[in-house]
Amino acid sequence: MKNYRIQKSPFTVPTTEDKLIQEHWGDSMNTPQISIARMVAPPGWSEPHQTPDFDEFTLIVSGKKQIEIDGDTVVLQAGESILVNKGARVRYSNPFDSDCEYIAVCTPAFSPESVHREEP
């Protein structure tokens, strides 16, 4: 048995919007301690507020992303990153004119049950 695993085929998470989510590690790969996903949010994309049970790190690869955290609004650009601690009320969006590509890392792994999205 090898002491490593290579991910060559990330799981594409089905969405009802035009957002691309490619989960490299997480529940889909039986790594509940962490999830790592590449995402592309199209212009105009947003999601409801949430209060997750996990810490979320976000690294912007290209474009810009807006994040509302406990009443503060932060805009990240390519090369910038942020840690949003579990329990914070947060809302992610891309109100800008171009795609935003980013990497999200959640500890423990993201799950629909642990994100606690508010009704729109």
C-alpha positions as CSV (number, residue, x, y, z in Angstrom):
1,M,0.0,0.0,0.0
2,K,1.3,3.4,-0.9
3,N,1.5,6.4,1.4
4,Y,-0.1,8.8,-1.1
5,R,-3.0,9.2,-3.5
6,I,-3.1,11.2,-6.7
7,Q,-6.3,12.9,-7.7
8,K,-6.6,13.0,-11.5
9,S,-10.4,13.1,-11.8
10,P,-12.0,15.5,-9.5
11,F,-15.7,15.2,-8.8
12,T,-17.8,17.8,-10.6
13,V,-20.5,18.9,-8.1
14,P,-23.8,19.3,-9.8
15,T,-25.2,22.9,-9.4
16,T,-28.4,24.7,-10.4
17,E,-26.4,27.7,-11.4
18,D,-23.5,28.2,-13.8
19,K,-20.9,27.9,-11.1
20,L,-18.2,25.2,-11.7
21,I,-17.2,23.2,-8.6
22,Q,-14.5,20.5,-9.0
23,E,-13.9,18.8,-5.7
24,H,-10.4,17.2,-5.6
25,W,-10.7,16.1,-2.0
26,G,-13.6,15.9,0.4
27,D,-16.6,13.6,1.0
28,S,-16.5,12.5,-2.7
29,M,-12.9,11.1,-2.1
30,N,-13.5,9.9,1.5
31,T,-11.4,12.6,3.1
32,P,-13.9,14.0,5.7
33,Q,-11.1,16.0,7.5
34,I,-10.6,18.4,4.5
35,S,-12.2,19.4,1.2
36,I,-10.2,21.1,-1.6
37,A,-12.1,22.4,-4.6
38,R,-11.4,24.5,-7.7
39,M,-14.3,26.8,-8.5
40,V,-15.2,29.2,-11.2
41,A,-18.0,31.7,-10.3
42,P,-19.5,33.5,-13.3
43,P,-20.3,37.2,-13.4
44,G,-23.5,37.9,-11.4
45,W,-23.3,34.7,-9.3
46,S,-24.2,34.7,-5.6
47,E,-25.4,32.4,-3.0
48,P,-27.5,32.8,0.2
49,H,-25.9,33.7,3.6
50,Q,-24.6,30.7,5.5
51,T,-23.2,29.9,8.9
52,P,-20.9,26.9,8.3
53,D,-19.5,24.4,10.8
54,F,-16.1,24.5,9.1
55,D,-13.3,26.9,8.5
56,E,-13.0,28.0,4.9
57,F,-9.8,29.2,3.2
58,T,-10.2,30.9,-0.2
59,L,-7.4,31.7,-2.6
60,I,-8.3,33.8,-5.7
61,V,-6.6,32.6,-8.9
62,S,-8.1,35.1,-11.3
63,G,-10.8,37.7,-11.2
64,K,-12.4,39.1,-8.0
65,K,-14.8,37.8,-5.4
66,Q,-17.0,39.6,-2.9
67,I,-17.4,38.2,0.6
68,E,-19.8,39.5,3.3
69,I,-18.7,38.3,6.8
70,D,-20.7,39.3,9.9
71,G,-21.7,42.6,8.3
72,D,-18.3,43.5,6.8
73,T,-17.8,43.4,3.0
74,V,-14.4,42.3,1.6
75,V,-13.3,42.1,-2.1
76,L,-10.5,39.8,-2.9
77,Q,-8.4,39.9,-6.1
78,A,-6.1,37.4,-7.8
79,G,-3.2,36.4,-5.5
80,E,-5.1,37.2,-2.3
81,S,-6.6,34.8,0.2
82,I,-8.8,34.8,3.2
83,L,-9.7,32.5,6.1
84,V,-13.4,32.7,7.3
85,N,-13.8,31.0,10.6
86,K,-16.5,28.5,11.3
87,G,-19.6,30.0,12.8
88,A,-19.3,33.3,10.9
89,R,-22.3,34.4,9.0
90,V,-20.9,34.7,5.4
91,R,-22.2,35.2,1.9
92,Y,-20.0,34.7,-1.3
93,S,-20.7,36.5,-4.6
94,N,-19.2,37.7,-7.9
95,P,-21.0,40.9,-8.8
96,F,-18.2,41.8,-11.2
97,D,-17.9,41.6,-15.0
98,S,-15.7,38.5,-15.4
99,D,-15.3,35.0,-14.0
100,C,-13.7,34.4,-10.7
101,E,-11.5,31.3,-10.4
102,Y,-10.6,30.3,-6.9
103,I,-9.5,27.4,-4.7
104,A,-11.5,26.7,-1.5
105,V,-10.2,24.6,1.3
106,C,-12.6,23.6,4.1
107,T,-11.7,21.9,7.4
108,P,-13.4,19.7,8.2
109,A,-14.7,18.9,4.7
110,F,-17.7,20.8,3.3
111,S,-21.0,19.0,3.4
112,P,-24.5,20.3,2.6
113,E,-25.5,19.5,6.2
114,S,-22.7,21.5,7.7
115,V,-23.0,24.7,5.6
116,H,-26.3,25.9,7.1
117,R,-27.5,28.0,4.2
118,E,-30.3,30.5,4.8
119,E,-33.4,30.4,2.7
120,P,-33.2,33.0,-0.1
